[in-house]
Structures are given as structure tokens and as C-alpha cells.
Amino acid sequence: MNEHDETYDDLDELPAPPRKSIPEADRQLLELAARSIGAVRAEEVDGEEWLILHFSDGTETHGWNPLLFYADTFELAVTLELDIMHRVVGGKRVEVLPAGGPLTQEFYETEPLSATCRAIVRAAAGLGMKL
């Protein structure tokens, strides 16, 4: 046995960040948006900020949250063929228009990316409510 075996230094270990869950209002919005792309069930994992989507063909998508992950947002917008426009006249806002759906607007001051994600998810949720 050498001297390093007896002296494990656990001071170098950083504490893990607190785990967060999805707020209830956002979870409902995400579940409806997931329905718009064909998910039959959305499962939240405790302490995670994403969902597992279950589809009727037995496939699953893990780690899905278009409010946080831009790739998920982009895939949602492309899959649903959403028209996305940014306006500055009358206040900075993003407008999302789904084919055959109502216009969704999200106003912002300094966070155009977050506002765009939320507008896309809200538009998708509106489509999901119709299914």
C-alpha cells in the first residue's frame, strides 16, 4: 500500500447543481406541442428539464424540450412548417404562423432567442390542442 491509497482527497469534488423540474405551465405546453408532432405520450423524468416522447410506432425521443434546446425548437418548426417573422414596429416581437392555425406572438425586450422558442412551442401547442 502506498501513501496515496490512504489519502483520498474529496475536496476537489464539486457539488452537483440542484436538479430542476419543468414548471407545470411549461410542462402542459410541451405536452401539447409534442402531440402536434405525433407523440402519444410525454413522460417527465423527475429532476430533469426535459421529456421522453413516446410515439405510436414504439419509438421514443429522449431529452426533448424545445423551450431549452434550440435543435428541438428548430425540428419542431420545420416539422410543422411554421412561418416565423420578427417585427420591431409596435414593439419587438416574434410572430409564428402555422398552416391553418392562428397567429402566435411573443413580445420581448432583450431575449429574442427565448421569445422565438416560446412562440414556436405555443404555436405547436395550439396545433396539438386540435388533435
Backbone as JSON, one array per atom type, in Angstrom:
{
  "sequence": "MNEHDETYDDLDELPAPPRKSIPEADRQLLELAARSIGAVRAEEVDGEEWLILHFSDGTETHGWNPLLFYADTFELAVTLELDIMHRVVGGKRVEVLPAGGPLTQEFYETEPLSATCRAIVRAAAGLGMKL",
  "N": [[0.85, -1.18, 0.0], [0.58, 2.19, -0.87], [1.29, 5.67, -0.05], [-0.72, 7.21, -1.25], [-3.04, 5.7, -1.37], [-4.32, 5.84, 1.06], [-5.1, 8.44, 1.41], [-7.45, 9.85, 0.19], [-8.56, 12.59, -1.52], [-11.32, 14.35, -1.2], [-12.02, 16.95, -1.48], [-11.73, 18.11, -3.91], [-13.93, 17.49, -5.36], [-16.73, 18.81, -6.89], [-19.86, 20.12, -5.85], [-22.9, 18.82, -7.15], [-25.06, 20.63, -9.37], [-28.26, 21.89, -8.3], [-31.05, 19.88, -9.13], [-33.56, 20.48, -11.51], [-37.06, 20.68, -12.12], [-39.56, 20.7, -14.7], [-41.54, 23.58, -14.9], [-45.06, 23.53, -14.14], [-46.89, 24.85, -15.95], [-45.28, 25.14, -18.23], [-44.75, 22.45, -18.73], [-47.27, 21.44, -19.48], [-47.64, 22.92, -21.82], [-45.5, 21.92, -23.35], [-46.28, 19.23, -23.56], [-48.59, 19.42, -25.15], [-47.42, 20.51, -27.45], [-45.78, 18.39, -28.15], [-47.7, 16.52, -28.83], [-48.55, 17.63, -31.22], [-46.62, 16.85, -33.02], [-46.99, 14.2, -33.21], [-46.54, 12.61, -30.92], [-47.71, 10.23, -28.62], [-47.61, 10.07, -25.96], [-46.1, 11.91, -23.33], [-43.47, 11.89, -21.17], [-42.29, 13.0, -18.11], [-39.13, 13.17, -16.59], [-38.23, 12.86, -13.3], [-36.65, 15.6, -11.77], [-35.35, 16.43, -14.02], [-35.1, 18.61, -16.86], [-36.47, 18.0, -19.15], [-38.38, 16.0, -21.5], [-39.46, 12.63, -22.2], [-40.52, 11.44, -25.2], [-43.1, 9.42, -26.44], [-44.03, 7.47, -29.17], [-46.57, 6.21, -31.43], [-45.57, 4.14, -33.0], [-43.81, 2.85, -31.41], [-41.35, 4.04, -31.06], [-39.08, 6.24, -29.3], [-38.23, 9.48, -28.08], [-35.68, 10.95, -26.38], [-34.8, 13.4, -23.9], [-36.13, 15.8, -24.71], [-36.96, 19.11, -25.12], [-38.07, 21.85, -26.39], [-38.16, 24.42, -25.39], [-35.79, 24.86, -24.2], [-33.75, 23.64, -25.7], [-32.33, 24.4, -28.68], [-32.11, 22.87, -31.03], [-34.25, 21.09, -30.82], [-36.29, 22.96, -30.95], [-35.94, 23.98, -33.53], [-36.37, 21.65, -35.06], [-39.06, 21.18, -34.43], [-40.27, 23.49, -35.55], [-39.66, 23.14, -38.29], [-40.78, 20.61, -38.86], [-43.49, 21.16, -38.48], [-43.87, 23.05, -40.37], [-43.75, 25.9, -39.89], [-44.22, 29.41, -40.23], [-42.04, 31.97, -39.47], [-41.55, 35.14, -38.18], [-39.87, 38.2, -37.42], [-40.59, 41.23, -35.83], [-40.32, 44.77, -35.42], [-41.67, 47.15, -35.36], [-44.06, 48.69, -33.41], [-43.29, 47.4, -31.14], [-40.85, 45.03, -30.11], [-41.14, 41.82, -31.37], [-41.86, 38.37, -31.97], [-43.45, 36.56, -34.49], [-45.37, 33.74, -35.14], [-46.7, 31.66, -37.52], [-48.65, 29.01, -38.07], [-49.54, 26.68, -40.66], [-52.86, 26.86, -41.41], [-53.48, 27.55, -38.82], [-53.86, 29.72, -35.91], [-52.27, 32.96, -35.6], [-49.43, 33.34, -33.58], [-47.96, 35.35, -31.13], [-45.08, 36.64, -29.53], [-43.81, 38.88, -27.34], [-40.77, 40.73, -26.68], [-37.94, 42.11, -24.92], [-35.12, 41.9, -24.58], [-34.41, 39.26, -25.16], [-34.46, 37.67, -27.81], [-34.06, 35.01, -28.77], [-35.06, 33.25, -26.76], [-37.7, 34.16, -26.75], [-38.47, 33.46, -29.34], [-38.29, 30.67, -29.25], [-40.29, 30.13, -27.33], [-42.57, 31.16, -28.65], [-42.72, 29.46, -30.88], [-43.16, 26.98, -29.6], [-45.59, 27.56, -28.33], [-47.24, 27.97, -30.6], [-47.12, 25.39, -31.71], [-48.29, 23.97, -29.64], [-50.87, 24.99, -29.78], [-51.67, 23.78, -32.16], [-51.52, 21.14, -31.32], [-53.6, 21.03, -29.49], [-55.8, 20.81, -31.09], [-55.84, 18.23, -31.91]],
  "CA": [[0.0, 0.0, 0.0], [1.37, 3.41, -0.87], [0.69, 6.77, 0.71], [-1.89, 7.78, -1.93], [-4.22, 4.86, -1.15], [-4.99, 6.18, 2.31], [-5.44, 9.86, 1.48], [-8.33, 10.28, -0.9], [-8.92, 14.0, -1.34], [-12.64, 14.61, -1.77], [-12.26, 18.39, -1.56], [-11.74, 18.51, -5.31], [-15.24, 17.18, -5.92], [-17.66, 19.92, -6.86], [-21.24, 19.65, -5.66], [-23.75, 18.84, -8.35], [-26.06, 21.7, -9.32], [-29.57, 21.37, -7.95], [-31.81, 19.39, -10.27], [-34.79, 21.25, -11.68], [-38.16, 20.08, -12.85], [-40.23, 21.63, -15.61], [-42.73, 24.2, -14.29], [-46.31, 22.91, -14.58], [-47.44, 25.51, -17.14], [-44.42, 24.78, -19.35], [-44.92, 21.01, -19.0], [-48.51, 21.3, -20.24], [-47.36, 23.48, -23.14], [-44.64, 20.96, -24.04], [-47.05, 18.02, -23.88], [-49.43, 19.74, -26.31], [-46.53, 20.65, -28.61], [-45.36, 17.03, -28.51], [-48.85, 15.9, -29.51], [-48.63, 18.17, -32.58], [-45.68, 16.13, -33.89], [-47.34, 12.78, -33.23], [-46.29, 11.87, -29.69], [-48.93, 9.77, -27.97], [-47.41, 10.26, -24.52], [-44.89, 12.63, -22.94], [-43.14, 11.49, -19.8], [-41.26, 13.82, -17.48], [-38.22, 12.46, -15.7], [-38.06, 13.67, -12.1], [-35.41, 16.32, -11.61], [-34.78, 16.79, -15.31], [-35.84, 19.67, -17.52], [-36.85, 17.52, -20.48], [-39.38, 14.94, -21.57], [-39.3, 11.49, -23.09], [-41.71, 11.35, -26.04], [-43.43, 8.07, -26.9], [-44.8, 7.51, -30.41], [-47.41, 5.01, -31.63], [-44.8, 3.06, -33.64], [-42.92, 2.28, -30.41], [-40.11, 4.79, -30.91], [-39.03, 7.23, -28.23], [-37.26, 10.57, -28.17], [-35.26, 11.31, -25.02], [-34.17, 14.7, -23.74], [-36.83, 16.74, -25.59], [-37.52, 20.33, -24.55], [-37.79, 22.95, -27.31], [-38.02, 25.7, -24.68], [-34.39, 24.95, -23.78], [-32.8, 23.11, -26.68], [-32.65, 25.01, -29.96], [-32.28, 21.84, -32.06], [-35.63, 20.64, -30.69], [-37.13, 24.05, -31.44], [-35.8, 24.01, -34.99], [-37.05, 20.47, -35.59], [-40.5, 21.43, -34.28], [-40.67, 24.5, -36.54], [-39.55, 22.57, -39.63], [-41.76, 19.53, -38.97], [-44.84, 21.73, -38.56], [-43.84, 24.04, -41.44], [-44.17, 27.17, -39.3], [-43.65, 30.66, -40.73], [-41.54, 32.72, -38.32], [-41.16, 36.5, -38.56], [-39.56, 39.12, -36.33], [-41.09, 42.59, -36.09], [-39.88, 45.77, -34.45], [-42.66, 48.22, -35.32], [-45.09, 48.38, -32.42], [-42.69, 46.58, -30.07], [-40.12, 43.86, -30.6], [-41.92, 40.61, -31.19], [-41.75, 37.3, -32.95], [-44.76, 36.05, -34.88], [-45.31, 32.39, -35.71], [-47.96, 31.34, -38.19], [-48.73, 27.65, -38.59], [-50.51, 26.49, -41.74], [-54.2, 26.55, -40.91], [-53.61, 27.84, -37.4], [-53.86, 31.15, -35.57], [-51.0, 33.65, -35.4], [-48.93, 33.4, -32.21], [-46.98, 36.42, -30.96], [-44.36, 36.69, -28.26], [-43.07, 40.14, -27.24], [-39.54, 40.62, -25.91], [-37.09, 43.29, -24.84], [-33.71, 41.58, -24.77], [-34.18, 37.83, -25.36], [-35.18, 37.2, -28.99], [-33.99, 33.55, -28.91], [-36.04, 32.65, -25.84], [-39.05, 34.51, -27.21], [-38.74, 32.68, -30.54], [-38.57, 29.3, -28.79], [-41.61, 30.09, -26.67], [-43.61, 31.38, -29.67], [-42.82, 28.21, -31.66], [-43.81, 25.97, -28.76], [-47.0, 27.95, -28.16], [-47.94, 27.7, -31.85], [-47.23, 23.94, -31.81], [-49.28, 23.55, -28.63], [-52.19, 25.31, -30.34], [-52.0, 22.71, -33.12], [-51.71, 19.91, -30.55], [-54.92, 21.05, -28.83], [-56.81, 20.46, -32.09], [-55.77, 16.79, -32.2]],
  "C": [[0.9, 1.24, 0.0], [0.62, 4.54, -0.18], [-0.55, 7.36, 0.06], [-3.16, 6.96, -1.71], [-5.01, 5.3, 0.07], [-5.51, 7.62, 2.33], [-6.24, 10.3, 0.26], [-8.78, 11.7, -0.6], [-10.27, 14.27, -1.99], [-12.96, 16.1, -1.82], [-12.3, 18.88, -2.99], [-13.07, 18.24, -5.99], [-16.15, 18.38, -5.79], [-19.07, 19.39, -6.62], [-22.03, 19.75, -6.96], [-24.74, 20.0, -8.24], [-27.42, 21.11, -8.94], [-30.34, 20.98, -9.21], [-33.15, 20.13, -10.31], [-35.83, 20.41, -12.4], [-38.77, 21.14, -13.75], [-41.41, 22.25, -14.87], [-44.01, 23.65, -14.92], [-46.86, 23.53, -15.87], [-46.6, 25.17, -18.38], [-44.59, 23.31, -19.72], [-46.17, 20.78, -19.83], [-48.33, 21.81, -21.67], [-46.52, 22.5, -23.97], [-45.4, 19.7, -24.43], [-47.96, 18.26, -25.09], [-48.59, 19.89, -27.57], [-46.07, 19.28, -29.09], [-46.48, 16.3, -29.25], [-48.93, 16.37, -30.97], [-47.67, 17.48, -33.55], [-45.87, 14.62, -33.8], [-47.04, 11.99, -31.98], [-47.62, 11.48, -29.06], [-48.84, 9.91, -26.45], [-46.1, 10.99, -24.3], [-44.65, 12.35, -21.47], [-42.03, 12.39, -19.26], [-40.43, 12.94, -16.56], [-37.97, 13.37, -14.51], [-36.68, 14.31, -12.05], [-34.72, 16.67, -12.91], [-35.66, 17.86, -15.95], [-36.23, 19.27, -18.93], [-37.82, 16.36, -20.36], [-38.86, 13.78, -22.41], [-40.61, 11.41, -23.87], [-41.87, 9.91, -26.52], [-44.36, 8.2, -28.11], [-45.52, 6.18, -30.63], [-46.65, 3.86, -32.29], [-43.79, 2.43, -32.69], [-41.61, 3.03, -30.23], [-40.24, 5.82, -29.78], [-37.99, 8.3, -28.58], [-36.95, 10.98, -26.74], [-34.67, 12.71, -25.02], [-34.8, 15.8, -24.57], [-37.37, 17.91, -24.78], [-37.17, 21.51, -25.46], [-37.78, 24.34, -26.65], [-36.57, 25.93, -24.26], [-33.39, 24.59, -24.86], [-33.19, 23.57, -28.08], [-32.82, 23.98, -31.08], [-33.7, 21.28, -32.02], [-36.6, 21.69, -31.22], [-37.13, 24.09, -32.97], [-36.53, 22.83, -35.63], [-38.57, 20.63, -35.52], [-41.0, 22.4, -35.34], [-40.67, 23.92, -37.95], [-40.61, 21.49, -39.84], [-43.17, 20.08, -39.19], [-44.96, 22.8, -39.65], [-44.36, 25.41, -40.96], [-43.47, 28.34, -39.99], [-43.29, 31.49, -39.52], [-41.04, 34.07, -38.8], [-40.86, 37.33, -37.31], [-39.98, 40.52, -36.75], [-40.52, 43.52, -35.03], [-40.87, 46.92, -34.34], [-43.77, 47.81, -34.36], [-44.58, 47.51, -31.29], [-41.99, 45.37, -30.67], [-40.94, 42.61, -30.31], [-41.57, 39.6, -32.28], [-43.16, 36.81, -33.22], [-44.56, 34.68, -35.54], [-46.69, 32.07, -36.26], [-47.91, 29.9, -38.71], [-49.75, 27.59, -39.73], [-51.84, 26.09, -41.13], [-54.4, 26.84, -39.44], [-53.58, 29.33, -37.14], [-52.44, 31.68, -35.38], [-50.66, 33.66, -33.9], [-47.87, 34.48, -32.15], [-46.34, 36.31, -29.58], [-43.53, 37.97, -28.28], [-41.82, 39.93, -26.39], [-38.83, 41.96, -25.89], [-35.66, 42.93, -25.23], [-33.42, 40.12, -25.11], [-34.9, 37.3, -26.6], [-35.13, 35.68, -29.18], [-35.01, 32.86, -28.02], [-37.47, 32.93, -26.3], [-39.42, 33.7, -28.44], [-39.06, 31.23, -30.17], [-39.96, 29.2, -28.2], [-42.73, 30.27, -27.69], [-43.8, 30.12, -30.52], [-43.53, 27.13, -30.86], [-45.28, 26.3, -28.54], [-47.81, 27.67, -29.43], [-48.15, 26.19, -32.03], [-48.27, 23.41, -30.82], [-50.7, 23.86, -29.11], [-52.62, 24.26, -31.36], [-52.28, 21.41, -32.39], [-53.06, 19.87, -29.85], [-56.02, 20.63, -29.79], [-56.86, 18.95, -32.36], [-56.47, 15.97, -31.13]]
}
